[in-house]
Amino acid sequence: MDYLVFFDLETSGLNPDEHAIIEVGALAVSLPDFEVVDTFEAKVAFKIENAESGALLMNSYASVLPEEVHAALRREYDERKAHTLKGEEVLSPESRVLLESYYPMYMKEARGPRPVARDLAAFFVRYGSVLKRSRHNKQYYVARLAGHNIIRFDLPFLQNWFKRLGDFLPADYFAVDTLQMAITAHIFKNAGYDSFKLLHLCEYHGIIATQEHAALSDLYLTAALAHALAYGYIHDNELSQNVETQAERLWELAQTSLESASNEEA
């Protein structure tokens, strides 16, 4: 059976050589029906002194911040960002200390990078569908990865992470990127997108999404978008008639995932 493995990373910054992966999520779907067969999610231990404040305020680290603290820090960050030189800390020293004070709470649910990478690699192997051959002509399978904007960001970050750990990444070099799919649809199929952001693309295709984020909910939305782009634009067959139903089903799974994350935080 063929699979696509959607994945998404939360990181402590934008530079794969300096910053760390702090959370990883993965969603395996079977092809061609896009049935969800398995999920993976893990928080990863990292050094907070190397983290960018903006990244922490906009990714899964923010889930440990009280709502009023998060709102105040985001407001300060947004106000000061335009007046801060690149590479300098945006938040005031007091605010940075406040942001870091919730680090122990985040680390309670985090695991070390190596065991997370090992389990993620096992997940990729389990749903590997791309045949490879070793130098000794031995056959093995690796995962075909998918996601939104992964070619420019997530995939290079993941490849660099495994390289730094000295581990083999069982994933194909080529990946399915819904951003690239949307650009193709925009150019060749006249799709009238106003933006190529995930939520805007989902809205265009009738996949209702919220502004809240949970790793798996974003992956369900990305899978729904990939299904709509692939079968809605490319194929004129029976599957294309089921795009709305499939997208709606995946969106419902996204909402369920988001609600579960919210309940756990409460």
ZAMARGU-4260 file (C-alpha; in steps of 0.2 Angstrom, whole numbers, plus 5000, padded with zeros to 4 digits):
<rodrens>
0) 5000/5000/5000 | 5006/5018/4996 | 5007/5031/5010 | 5010/5049/5012 | 5017/5055/5028
5) 5012/5073/5032 | 5024/5081/5045 | 5026/5098/5053 | 5039/5105/5064 | 5039/5118/5078
10) 5056/5126/5080 | 5065/5138/5092 | 5070/5149/5077 | 5073/5149/5058 | 5091/5144/5057
15) 5093/5125/5056 | 5112/5127/5061 | 5108/5137/5077 | 5090/5133/5082 | 5082/5117/5088
20) 5066/5107/5084 | 5055/5108/5099 | 5040/5099/5093 | 5036/5087/5079 | 5020/5080/5072
25) 5017/5067/5058 | 5001/5060/5050 | 5001/5045/5039 | 4987/5043/5026 | 4984/5029/5013
30) 4983/5033/4995 | 4973/5036/4985 | 4959/5037/4997 | 4968/5049/5010 | 4962/5038/5025
35) 4971/5042/5041 | 4981/5027/5047 | 4992/5033/5061 | 4998/5049/5069 | 5014/5054/5079
40) 5017/5069/5090 | 5031/5073/5102 | 5038/5088/5111 | 5057/5089/5111 | 5069/5096/5124
45) 5079/5111/5119 | 5090/5125/5126 | 5079/5140/5128 | 5094/5152/5129 | 5097/5149/5110
50) 5078/5152/5106 | 5071/5167/5098 | 5057/5175/5107 | 5046/5177/5092 | 5047/5158/5088
55) 5042/5154/5106 | 5028/5166/5106 | 5021/5158/5090 | 5023/5140/5092 | 5019/5126/5104
60) 5029/5133/5118 | 5016/5147/5120 | 5004/5133/5125 | 5012/5133/5143 | 5010/5152/5145
65) 4994/5159/5154 | 4983/5168/5141 | 4986/5185/5149 | 5005/5183/5149 | 5005/5177/5131
70) 4994/5191/5126 | 5005/5204/5135 | 5021/5197/5128 | 5015/5196/5110 | 5009/5214/5111
75) 5026/5219/5117 | 5035/5209/5104 | 5024/5216/5090 | 5027/5234/5096 | 5046/5232/5097
80) 5050/5221/5083 | 5050/5235/5069 | 5063/5245/5080 | 5075/5231/5084 | 5090/5226/5074
85) 5091/5209/5066 | 5099/5197/5079 | 5095/5207/5094 | 5083/5202/5107 | 5066/5210/5104
90) 5058/5208/5122 | 5064/5218/5136 | 5075/5209/5149 | 5061/5208/5161 | 5049/5201/5148
95) 5062/5188/5142 | 5065/5182/5160 | 5046/5180/5161 | 5045/5170/5145 | 5059/5159/5150
100) 5051/5156/5168 | 5038/5144/5160 | 5052/5133/5152 | 5052/5120/5166 | 5033/5117/5163
105) 5036/5114/5144 | 5051/5102/5148 | 5040/5091/5159 | 5032/5084/5143 | 5047/5085/5132
110) 5059/5071/5128 | 5077/5071/5122 | 5081/5074/5103 | 5088/5057/5100 | 5074/5046/5107
115) 5061/5057/5098 | 5071/5056/5081 | 5072/5037/5084 | 5054/5035/5086 | 5050/5047/5071
120) 5062/5037/5060 | 5052/5021/5065 | 5036/5030/5061 | 5043/5034/5044 | 5049/5016/5041
125) 5032/5009/5046 | 5024/5019/5032 | 5038/5019/5019 | 5032/5017/5001 | 5047/5023/4991
130) 5058/5009/4986 | 5077/5011/4988 | 5092/5000/4986 | 5108/5000/4996 | 5126/5000/4989
135) 5125/4981/4992 | 5109/4980/4982 | 5098/4977/4997 | 5080/4984/4995 | 5072/4995/5008
140) 5058/5007/5009 | 5058/5026/5015 | 5043/5038/5018 | 5037/5050/5005 | 5035/5066/5015
145) 5022/5079/5013 | 5017/5096/5021 | 5015/5114/5018 | 5030/5124/5014 | 5041/5110/5019
150) 5053/5111/5004 | 5060/5127/5009 | 5059/5125/5028 | 5053/5109/5037 | 5062/5097/5026
155) 5079/5105/5026 | 5077/5108/5045 | 5073/5089/5048 | 5087/5083/5037 | 5100/5094/5046
160) 5093/5088/5063 | 5096/5070/5059 | 5113/5074/5051 | 5118/5083/5068 | 5112/5068/5078
165) 5122/5056/5066 | 5106/5046/5062 | 5099/5040/5046 | 5083/5049/5040 | 5072/5036/5031
170) 5063/5048/5020 | 5064/5052/5001 | 5073/5067/4996 | 5058/5073/4985 | 5042/5078/4995
175) 5025/5084/4991 | 5022/5102/4996 | 5005/5109/4996 | 5012/5127/4994 | 5020/5121/4978
180) 5004/5113/4973 | 4994/5129/4976 | 5007/5139/4966 | 5005/5127/4951 | 4986/5128/4953
185) 4987/5147/4953 | 4997/5148/4938 | 4990/5134/4927 | 4972/5132/4933 | 4969/5151/4937
190) 4965/5147/4955 | 4961/5164/4963 | 4971/5164/4979 | 4974/5180/4988 | 4988/5172/4999
195) 4997/5155/5000 | 4996/5154/5018 | 4989/5137/5024 | 4973/5144/5032 | 4969/5156/5017
200) 4971/5141/5005 | 4960/5130/5016 | 4947/5144/5016 | 4947/5146/4998 | 4944/5127/4996
205) 4930/5127/5008 | 4940/5119/5022 | 4935/5129/5037 | 4950/5132/5049 | 4953/5142/5065
210) 4967/5153/5070 | 4972/5142/5084 | 4986/5129/5082 | 4989/5111/5087 | 5002/5101/5078
215) 4990/5087/5072 | 4976/5099/5068 | 4987/5108/5056 | 4992/5092/5048 | 4974/5086/5046
220) 4971/5103/5037 | 4986/5101/5026 | 4980/5083/5021 | 4963/5090/5017 | 4971/5104/5006
225) 4982/5091/4998 | 4967/5080/4994 | 4958/5095/4987 | 4973/5101/4976 | 4977/5084/4969
230) 4960/5077/4965 | 4950/5093/4964 | 4962/5101/4951 | 4972/5087/4943 | 4960/5072/4941
235) 4943/5072/4933 | 4937/5056/4940 | 4926/5048/4953 | 4938/5054/4967 | 4937/5072/4962
240) 4918/5071/4966 | 4923/5066/4984 | 4934/5081/4987 | 4922/5090/4998 | 4917/5075/5008
245) 4935/5070/5011 | 4940/5088/5016 | 4926/5089/5028 | 4930/5073/5036 | 4949/5078/5038
250) 4943/5095/5044 | 4932/5086/5058 | 4947/5076/5063 | 4957/5093/5064 | 4944/5100/5075
255) 4944/5085/5086 | 4963/5086/5088 | 4962/5104/5092 | 4948/5101/5106 | 4958/5087/5113
260) 4974/5098/5114 | 4963/5112/5122 | 4956/5100/5135 | 4973/5094/5140 | 4980/5111/5142
265) 4965/5115/5154
</rodrens>
